[in-house]
Amino acid sequence: MFDNNETLEQARQRNIHDALIEDIGTGDWTAKLVPSKPVKAQLIVRQEAVLCGVDWFEGTLKKLDPNAKVTWHYLEGDLMKPDTKVCDIEADSQALLSSERTCINFLQTLSWTASITRQHVDAIAGASPNPQGCAVLDTRKTIPGLRQAQKYAVLVGGGKNQRLALWHGILIKENHIAAAGSVTAALKNALALNAGVDIQIEVENFAELEEALAAGAKSILIDNFNTDQMKQAVAITAGRALLEASGGINLDQMRAIASTGVDRISLGKLTKDVNAVDFSMRIL
């Protein structure tokens, strides 16, 4: 059953197929009310947002009309202005009407993730004393079935991806440590796997941090530390491992956290607290 690791392109094709099956099923009765003929349409964005999901939008439309043409007025990753035209569309009328909602669903969701990521990236610009800077990362708190798409949107927004999935890296959390018996034992077991993937361990206090460093940890998640504790953790670590801050962090805290010198800040909200960018499509 689980015999391969899905690529982004494979995930996109699956997303499109599943979304159309979900919405159209055995047929779109309402689209049959209009004659099948070439039409032109425009897509308008109603708010400032980062454009993301162009390939999902076009792929969905062209699944129903392979000859459809979309002319974009913004590039993927561009900041769109409110009440401006995003693209012009030429397509078969029935295909356009049947795919309209699904096309926009992908665009509104991925553009939201890209937009909120951009906000958090911009919030820490120039704040970090770390020579490598401070990166904004996502988590695995994603919409089921849209993991790859949402993580792609984080990249479009200027963030970076934490491990894509369980196969992509080892993250030792408190329950793994408890089951293994200690920080040292959990790390030893992880290294013994020789999995060829990154290994990260979560610590909840300075004692665990010291133990993780002594055990050879190269990537450490400091969970729910306050900014003073983060500064102390940076001093203790002294560049021996990457330090990642996490734990209910909001936009207002971002700059202060980046200024502590941590290497990364991970945020579940980028992909789990989903809103929708307001788009509107009109046939001309």
C-alpha positions as CSV (number, residue, x, y, z in Angstrom):
1,M,0.0,0.0,0.0
2,F,2.7,2.5,1.0
3,D,5.3,1.7,-1.6
4,N,6.4,5.1,-2.9
5,N,7.0,8.7,-1.8
6,E,4.7,11.1,-3.8
7,T,6.2,13.9,-5.9
8,L,4.7,17.4,-6.1
9,E,3.6,16.7,-9.6
10,Q,1.9,13.5,-8.7
11,A,0.2,15.2,-5.7
12,R,-1.0,18.0,-8.0
13,Q,-2.6,15.5,-10.4
14,R,-4.2,13.6,-7.6
15,N,-5.5,16.8,-6.1
16,I,-7.1,17.9,-9.3
17,H,-8.6,14.4,-10.0
18,D,-10.0,14.0,-6.5
19,A,-11.5,17.5,-6.4
20,L,-13.2,17.1,-9.8
21,I,-14.6,13.7,-8.8
22,E,-15.8,15.2,-5.5
23,D,-17.6,18.1,-7.2
24,I,-18.8,16.7,-10.5
25,G,-19.3,13.0,-9.9
26,T,-21.5,11.6,-12.6
27,G,-22.2,15.0,-14.2
28,D,-22.8,18.7,-13.8
29,W,-26.5,19.1,-14.4
30,T,-26.5,22.9,-14.1
31,A,-23.7,23.3,-16.7
32,K,-26.0,21.5,-19.2
33,L,-28.4,24.4,-19.1
34,V,-26.1,26.4,-21.4
35,P,-24.9,25.6,-24.9
36,S,-21.3,24.3,-25.3
37,K,-19.4,27.1,-27.0
38,P,-16.2,29.2,-26.6
39,V,-16.5,32.0,-24.0
40,K,-14.2,34.5,-22.4
41,A,-14.0,35.2,-18.7
42,Q,-11.9,37.2,-16.2
43,L,-10.7,36.4,-12.7
44,I,-10.6,39.3,-10.2
45,V,-9.0,39.3,-6.8
46,R,-10.8,41.4,-4.1
47,Q,-8.0,41.8,-1.6
48,E,-4.2,42.1,-1.4
49,A,-2.7,38.7,-1.5
50,V,0.2,36.6,-2.8
51,L,-0.8,34.6,-5.9
52,C,-0.3,30.9,-5.5
53,G,-1.8,27.8,-7.2
54,V,-1.5,28.8,-10.9
55,D,-0.8,25.2,-11.9
56,W,-3.7,23.8,-9.9
57,F,-6.0,26.3,-11.5
58,E,-4.9,25.7,-15.0
59,G,-4.7,21.9,-14.5
60,T,-8.2,21.8,-13.3
61,L,-9.6,23.8,-16.1
62,K,-7.7,21.9,-18.8
63,K,-8.7,18.6,-17.4
64,L,-12.2,19.4,-18.7
65,D,-11.1,21.5,-21.7
66,P,-7.6,20.7,-22.9
67,N,-7.8,23.6,-25.4
68,A,-8.5,26.2,-22.7
69,K,-6.2,29.3,-22.6
70,V,-5.3,31.3,-19.5
71,T,-3.4,34.6,-19.7
72,W,-2.1,35.6,-16.3
73,H,-1.5,39.2,-15.3
74,Y,0.4,38.3,-12.2
75,L,3.2,35.7,-11.8
76,E,3.2,33.0,-9.2
77,G,4.4,34.6,-6.0
78,D,3.5,38.2,-7.0
79,L,1.6,40.4,-4.5
80,M,-1.8,41.2,-6.1
81,K,-3.5,44.5,-5.5
82,P,-7.2,44.5,-4.5
83,D,-9.9,44.6,-7.2
84,T,-7.4,43.9,-10.0
85,K,-7.6,41.4,-12.9
86,V,-5.6,38.2,-12.2
87,C,-6.1,36.4,-15.5
88,D,-8.1,36.2,-18.7
89,I,-9.7,32.9,-19.6
90,E,-10.8,31.4,-23.0
91,A,-12.6,28.1,-22.6
92,D,-15.6,26.0,-23.5
93,S,-18.6,27.3,-21.5
94,Q,-19.6,24.1,-19.9
95,A,-16.1,23.1,-19.0
96,L,-15.5,26.6,-17.4
97,L,-18.7,26.5,-15.4
98,S,-18.1,22.9,-14.2
99,S,-14.5,23.7,-13.1
100,E,-15.0,27.3,-11.8
101,R,-15.5,26.5,-8.2
102,T,-12.7,23.9,-8.0
103,C,-10.3,26.2,-9.8
104,I,-11.0,29.0,-7.4
105,N,-10.9,26.7,-4.3
106,F,-7.4,25.7,-5.1
107,L,-6.3,29.3,-5.8
108,Q,-8.0,30.8,-2.7
109,T,-6.5,28.2,-0.3
110,L,-3.0,28.2,-1.6
111,S,-2.9,32.0,-2.1
112,W,-3.9,32.3,1.6
113,T,-1.1,30.1,2.8
114,A,1.5,32.0,0.6
115,S,0.1,35.3,1.8
116,I,0.3,34.5,5.6
117,T,3.7,33.0,5.1
118,R,4.9,36.2,3.4
119,Q,3.6,38.2,6.4
120,H,5.6,36.2,8.8
121,V,8.7,36.3,6.7
122,D,8.5,40.1,6.3
123,A,7.9,40.5,10.0
124,I,11.5,39.2,10.8
125,A,13.3,40.9,8.0
126,G,16.7,42.2,9.3
127,A,15.9,41.2,12.9
128,S,18.2,38.2,13.4
129,P,21.8,38.5,14.6
130,N,22.4,35.0,13.3
131,P,24.9,35.2,10.3
132,Q,22.7,32.6,8.5
133,G,19.5,34.6,9.2
134,C,16.3,33.1,10.6
135,A,13.9,31.0,8.5
136,V,10.2,30.6,8.7
137,L,9.1,27.0,8.5
138,D,5.8,25.1,8.2
139,T,4.8,21.8,10.0
140,R,2.8,18.7,9.2
141,K,-0.4,20.3,10.5
142,T,-1.9,20.4,7.0
143,I,-5.2,19.7,5.3
144,P,-5.4,15.9,4.6
145,G,-4.7,15.3,0.9
146,L,-3.2,18.8,0.4
147,R,0.2,18.4,2.2
148,Q,2.4,18.9,-0.9
149,A,0.3,21.7,-2.2
150,Q,0.3,23.7,1.1
151,K,4.0,23.2,1.6
152,Y,4.6,24.4,-2.0
153,A,2.5,27.5,-1.1
154,V,4.8,28.1,1.9
155,L,7.8,28.1,-0.4
156,V,6.0,30.6,-2.7
157,G,5.4,32.8,0.3
158,G,9.1,32.9,1.1
159,G,9.1,30.3,3.9
160,K,10.9,27.0,4.0
161,N,9.6,23.4,4.5
162,Q,10.1,21.4,7.6
163,R,10.1,17.7,6.8
164,L,7.4,17.0,4.1
165,A,6.2,13.8,5.7
166,L,7.2,11.0,8.0
167,W,9.4,9.4,5.3
168,H,11.3,12.7,4.8
169,G,12.9,13.0,8.2
170,I,13.1,12.0,11.9
171,L,11.5,14.3,14.5
172,I,11.9,12.9,18.0
173,K,9.2,14.4,20.2
174,E,8.4,14.1,23.9
175,N,6.4,10.9,23.4
176,H,9.2,9.2,21.5
177,I,11.7,10.3,24.2
178,A,9.3,8.9,26.9
179,A,8.9,5.6,25.0
180,A,12.7,5.3,24.4
181,G,13.6,6.1,28.0
182,S,15.7,9.3,27.5
183,V,16.9,11.9,25.1
184,T,20.2,10.0,24.7
185,A,18.5,6.7,24.0
186,A,16.1,8.2,21.5
187,L,19.0,9.8,19.6
188,K,21.1,6.7,19.7
189,N,18.2,4.7,18.2
190,A,17.6,7.3,15.5
191,L,21.3,7.3,14.5
192,A,21.4,3.5,14.4
193,L,18.7,3.5,11.7
194,N,21.2,5.0,9.1
195,A,18.1,6.3,7.3
196,G,19.9,9.0,5.4
197,V,17.4,11.7,6.5
198,D,17.7,14.7,8.9
199,I,17.3,14.0,12.6
200,Q,15.7,16.6,14.9
201,I,14.9,16.2,18.6
202,E,12.5,18.3,20.7
203,V,13.6,19.5,24.1
204,E,11.5,21.2,26.8
205,N,14.2,22.5,29.2
206,F,17.9,23.3,29.4
207,A,18.8,19.9,30.9
208,E,17.3,18.1,27.9
209,L,19.1,20.6,25.6
210,E,22.5,19.9,27.2
211,E,21.8,16.1,27.0
212,A,20.8,16.4,23.3
213,L,24.0,18.3,22.5
214,A,26.1,15.8,24.4
215,A,24.4,13.0,22.4
216,G,25.4,14.6,19.1
217,A,22.1,16.3,18.1
218,K,22.5,18.6,15.1
219,S,19.0,19.9,14.9
220,I,17.0,20.8,18.1
221,L,13.4,22.0,18.5
222,I,13.0,24.2,21.6
223,D,9.4,24.0,22.4
224,N,7.5,26.7,24.3
225,F,10.7,28.6,25.5
226,N,10.2,32.3,26.2
227,T,12.6,34.8,24.5
228,D,15.0,35.0,27.4
229,Q,15.2,31.2,27.5
230,M,15.7,31.2,23.7
231,K,18.7,33.6,24.1
232,Q,20.2,31.3,26.7
233,A,19.6,28.3,24.5
234,V,21.4,30.0,21.7
235,A,24.4,30.7,24.0
236,I,24.5,27.2,25.3
237,T,24.3,25.7,21.8
238,A,27.0,28.0,20.5
239,G,26.4,26.9,16.9
240,R,26.8,23.2,17.6
241,A,23.2,22.5,16.3
242,L,20.4,24.3,14.5
243,L,17.9,25.7,17.0
244,E,14.2,25.9,16.0
245,A,11.6,27.8,18.1
246,S,8.0,26.5,18.1
247,G,4.9,26.5,20.3
248,G,1.9,28.8,19.6
249,I,3.9,31.6,18.2
250,N,1.9,34.6,16.7
251,L,2.9,37.3,14.3
252,D,3.5,39.9,17.0
253,Q,6.2,37.7,18.6
254,M,8.1,36.9,15.4
255,R,10.6,39.7,15.4
256,A,11.5,39.3,19.1
257,I,12.0,35.6,18.6
258,A,14.2,36.1,15.5
259,S,16.3,38.6,17.4
260,T,17.3,35.9,19.9
261,G,19.5,34.3,17.2
262,V,17.5,31.1,16.7
263,D,18.0,29.6,13.3
264,R,14.4,28.8,12.5
265,I,10.8,29.4,13.6
266,S,8.1,26.8,12.8
267,L,4.4,27.7,12.6
268,G,1.5,25.3,12.3
269,K,-0.8,28.2,11.6
270,L,0.6,28.6,8.1
271,T,-1.2,25.5,6.9
272,K,-3.8,24.6,9.6
273,D,-5.5,27.9,10.2
274,V,-6.9,28.1,6.7
275,N,-8.8,31.1,5.4
276,A,-9.6,32.0,1.8
277,V,-8.5,34.8,-0.5
278,D,-11.5,36.4,-2.1
279,F,-11.6,35.8,-5.9
280,S,-14.4,36.4,-8.3
281,M,-14.8,35.0,-11.9
282,R,-17.1,36.6,-14.4
283,I,-18.0,35.4,-18.0
284,L,-17.8,38.4,-20.3
